[in-house]
């Protein structure tokens, strides 16, 4: 919801609306940390991918916010996770998967090199090379769910004056919804 709408509906100041919105995002973060459940499991398909979030300062020609986020979406449910990471190495990927995905699931992802280590870790996995096709013609594998989720998150964040230190709270709010 836009701050202007909240201010008009509740007859409160912009500062108050901003503080309450920040508080609500923090509550979402706290609940998600407390819940910290894992998605997936035997026979369940989880699509994983990474995406770059950045905000440009067009009048200055520099990018001010750049974050990499790993995410996973469980097919057939609203279960998901998103984790802001400092880098996209295989070690970071495996750590995120161990923290957020149950063993025994099938992972579908693109052909990025850091994902190749998953076969060594015993994951059942299918890949799709999105530069060639959106659905693998041999296996039927696709990552449309996670790609659509990235689009929805980025659309949701457009036009919001992000505070760099609160990016995690914006991601938590999306997961909560």
KOLLUM-419816 format. One line per 2 residues: number of its first residue (from 1); for each residue y, z, x of N, C-alpha, C. Coordinates in steps of 0.2 Angstrom, whole numbers, m for minus. Layout:
BEGIN
NUM	Y:Z:X:Y:Z:X:Y:Z:X; ...
end
This chain:
BEGIN
1	m6:0:4:0:0:0:6:0:4; 11:m3:2:17:m4:6:21:3:5
3	25:5:10:29:11:10:34:10:4; 37:5:4:43:4:m1:40:5:m8
5	34:3:m10:31:4:m16:30:11:m17; 27:15:m12:26:22:m13:32:26:m14
7	37:24:m10:44:27:m11:47:27:m18; 47:21:m20:49:20:m27:45:23:m32
9	39:23:m32:34:26:m37:35:33:m37; 35:36:m31:35:44:m31:42:47:m30
11	47:42:m29:54:45:m28:54:49:m22; 51:47:m16:51:51:m10:55:46:m4
13	56:49:1:60:46:7:54:42:11; 57:37:14:52:33:19:49:37:24
15	52:42:26:49:47:31:44:50:28; 45:53:22:39:57:19:33:52:18
17	35:46:15:29:41:14:25:40:20; 29:39:26:26:37:32:21:43:34
19	24:49:34:20:55:36:14:56:32; 14:55:25:9:55:21:3:50:22
21	6:44:24:1:38:25:m3:40:32; 1:43:37:m2:44:43:m7:50:42
23	m5:55:38:m10:60:36:m16:58:33; m16:53:28:m22:51:25:m26:47:30
25	m23:43:34:m27:39:39:m31:44:44; m28:50:46:m31:55:50:m37:58:46
27	m36:59:39:m41:62:35:m47:57:35; m46:51:35:m51:46:35:m55:46:42
29	m51:47:47:m54:47:54:m58:53:54; m56:59:52:m60:65:53:m66:65:49
31	m66:62:43:m72:62:39:m77:57:42; m75:52:44:m79:47:48:m82:50:54
33	m78:54:58:m81:57:64:m86:62:62; m85:66:56:m90:71:54:m96:67:51
35	m95:62:48:m101:59:45:m105:55:50; m102:52:55:m105:48:60:m112:46:59
37	m114:43:53:m120:41:52:m121:34:56; m128:32:56:m129:26:59:m131:21:54
39	m130:15:56:m132:10:51:m138:6:53; m142:2:49:m148:m2:51:m154:2:50
41	m159:0:54:m166:4:53:m171:m2:52; m177:0:52:m183:m5:52:m182:m10:46
43	m182:m16:48:m181:m22:43:m174:m23:41; m169:m20:43:m162:m21:41:m159:m25:46
45	m155:m30:43:m151:m34:48:m144:m32:49; m142:m31:55:m135:m29:57:m132:m35:61
47	m126:m37:59:m123:m42:63:m118:m38:67; m118:m40:73:m113:m37:78:m108:m42:81
49	m102:m40:83:m98:m45:86:m92:m41:89; m88:m44:93:m82:m41:95:m76:m45:93
51	m70:m42:93:m64:m46:91:m58:m43:94; m53:m47:96:m47:m45:99:m42:m44:94
53	m38:m38:94:m33:m37:90:m27:m36:94; m22:m40:92:m16:m40:96:m10:m42:92
55	m4:m39:93:2:m40:90:7:m43:95; 10:m48:93:15:m52:97:22:m50:96
57	26:m50:101:33:m49:100:36:m56:101; 37:m60:96:38:m67:97:45:m68:100
59	50:m64:99:57:m65:101:57:m63:109; 52:m59:111:52:m57:118:47:m61:122
61	42:m64:119:37:m68:123:31:m64:126; 31:m58:124:25:m54:127:21:m51:121
63	15:m49:123:11:m46:118:11:m38:120; 12:m34:114:13:m27:115:7:m23:114
65	3:m25:109:m4:m22:108:m9:m26:108; m14:m25:112:m20:m29:113:m26:m24:113
67	m31:m24:109:m37:m20:108:m43:m24:107; m48:m22:111:m55:m25:109:m58:m20:105
69	m62:m23:100:m65:m19:95:m72:m22:94; m78:m18:95:m84:m19:93:m86:m17:86
71	m89:m21:82:m91:m19:76:m98:m21:74; m100:m18:68:m106:m20:66:m106:m20:58
73	m109:m24:55:m110:m24:47:m117:m25:45; m119:m20:41:m126:m20:38:m126:m25:32
75	m131:m30:33:m131:m35:27:m134:m31:21; m131:m33:15:m133:m31:9:m130:m24:7
77	m126:m21:11:m122:m15:9:m115:m15:12; m112:m10:11:m105:m9:13:m105:m5:20
79	m110:m4:23:m111:0:29:m108:m4:35; m104:0:39:m101:m4:44:m99:1:49
81	m97:m1:55:m94:3:60:m89:m1:65; m84:1:67:m79:m2:72:m77:3:77
83	m77:1:83:m76:5:89:m71:1:94; m65:5:95:m61:2:100:m64:3:107
85	m64:m2:111:m67:m1:118:m62:m4:123; m63:m1:129:m58:m3:134:m61:m10:137
87	m67:m11:137:m70:m17:140:m76:m19:136; m78:m25:138:m84:m28:134:m90:m29:138
89	m91:m25:142:m97:m25:147:m104:m24:143; m109:m26:146:m116:m24:143:m117:m17:142
91	m115:m13:147:m115:m5:147:m112:m3:141; m106:m5:140:m102:m2:134:m105:m4:127
93	m107:m11:127:m111:m13:121:m117:m9:119; m121:m7:124:m127:m3:123:m125:4:121
95	m120:6:124:m118:13:122:m116:13:115; m112:8:113:m110:8:106:m115:7:101
97	m120:3:103:m126:2:98:m130:8:98; m131:12:103:m135:18:103:m132:23:99
99	m125:23:99:m121:28:95:m121:26:87; m121:20:86:m120:18:79:m125:14:75
101	m131:12:78:m136:8:75:m143:11:76; m146:12:70:m153:15:71:m158:10:74
103	m163:13:77:m168:8:80:m172:4:75; m175:m1:77:m179:m5:73:m176:m10:69
105	m170:m11:70:m166:m16:65:m166:m23:69; m164:m28:65:m163:m35:68:m156:m36:69
107	m154:m38:75:m147:m39:77:m145:m46:77; m140:m48:74:m138:m55:74:m131:m56:77
109	m130:m60:82:m124:m60:86:m123:m67:89; m117:m68:91:m116:m75:95:m119:m75:102
111	m118:m80:105:m121:m81:112:m117:m79:118; m113:m74:117:m109:m71:122:m114:m68:127
113	m112:m68:134:m117:m66:139:m118:m58:139; m114:m54:137:m115:m47:137:m121:m45:132
115	m122:m49:127:m127:m48:122:m134:m49:124; m135:m53:130:m141:m55:132:m145:m49:134
117	m142:m44:136:m146:m38:138:m150:m34:132; m148:m36:126:m152:m33:120:m159:m35:120
119	m161:m40:122:m168:m42:122:m172:m38:127; m169:m35:132:m172:m31:137:m173:m24:134
121	m169:m22:129:m169:m16:126:m173:m15:120; m177:m20:118:m182:m20:113:m179:m22:106
123	m173:m25:106:m170:m26:99:m173:m33:97; m175:m34:90:m176:m40:87:m170:m43:86
125	m169:m49:89:m162:m52:88:m162:m60:87; m157:m62:84:m156:m69:83:m149:m71:85
127	m148:m76:88:m142:m78:90:m139:m85:86; m133:m85:86:m130:m92:83:m124:m94:88
129	m124:m100:90:m119:m102:94:m113:m105:90; m108:m101:88:m103:m103:83:m99:m109:86
131	m99:m111:92:m95:m117:94:m99:m123:92; m106:m123:90:m110:m129:88:m111:m129:81
133	m112:m123:78:m113:m122:70:m113:m115:68; m111:m114:62:m110:m108:59:m117:m104:57
135	m122:m108:56:m129:m106:54:m133:m110:58; m138:m106:62:m142:m109:67:m147:m113:62
137	m148:m119:64:m153:m123:60:m160:m122:60; m162:m118:66:m169:m117:67:m171:m110:63
139	m166:m105:64:m168:m98:62:m164:m96:56; m159:m100:54:m155:m98:48:m150:m92:50
141	m150:m90:56:m146:m84:59:m138:m86:58; m134:m81:56:m127:m82:55:m124:m76:56
143	m117:m76:58:m113:m70:58:m107:m70:53; m108:m73:48:m103:m74:43:m100:m67:40
145	m105:m62:39:m103:m56:36:m98:m53:41; m99:m52:48:m95:m49:52:m89:m53:53
147	m89:m59:54:m83:m64:54:m79:m63:48; m81:m63:42:m77:m62:37:m74:m55:37
149	m77:m50:39:m75:m43:40:m69:m43:44; m70:m46:50:m64:m47:55:m58:m50:52
151	m59:m55:48:m53:m58:44:m50:m54:40; m54:m50:36:m51:m45:31:m47:m40:34
153	m50:m37:40:m46:m32:43:m40:m34:46; m40:m40:49:m34:m43:52:m28:m44:46
155	m31:m47:41:m26:m48:35:m23:m42:33; m27:m36:32:m25:m30:30:m20:m27:35
157	m20:m28:41:m16:m26:46:m9:m30:47; m9:m36:44:m3:m40:45:3:m37:41
159	8:m37:45:15:m34:42:16:m27:42; 11:m24:45:11:m16:46:14:m15:53
161	19:m11:53:22:m8:60:17:m3:63; 13:m6:67:8:m2:70:11:3:76
163	8:9:75:10:13:81:4:13:86; 5:11:92:0:10:97:m6:15:97
165	m3:22:97:m8:27:97:m12:28:91; m10:25:85:m14:26:79:m18:20:77
167	m20:16:81:m24:10:80:m30:12:77; m34:17:80:m40:20:78:m40:22:71
169	m34:25:69:m33:27:62:m33:21:57; m30:16:59:m30:10:55:m37:7:54
171	m41:7:59:m48:5:59:m52:10:54; m51:16:55:m54:21:51:m53:20:43
173	m46:19:42:m44:18:35:m48:12:32; m49:6:36:m53:1:33:m60:2:32
175	m63:6:37:m70:8:36:m71:12:30; m66:17:28:m66:21:23:m66:17:16
177	m62:12:16:m61:8:10:m68:4:9
end
